[in-house]
């Protein structure tokens, strides 16, 4: 089985990233549905989700970098290149 869902020019979408994104979308949908039922302010919820997703991605990358610290100490600029791969969902 290939790890790439599809490729358009230099852009390729991996199954792993697609399913993480799909999970975030489903979670946001369910959260907003429940918030509407409980009459929670949607603007506040949008801000919480926005920052939560960013912090989750940073946490997932930080965990991955710490797990592979020897490599990233030799290649420190690679720490910021998440498009090269390297998110650990445990950190997210």
Secondary structure by P-SEA (a helix, b strand, c coil): ccccccccccccccaaaaaaaaaaaaaaaaaaaaaaaacccaaaaaaaaaaaaaaaaaaaaaaaaaaaaaaaaacccccccccccccccccc
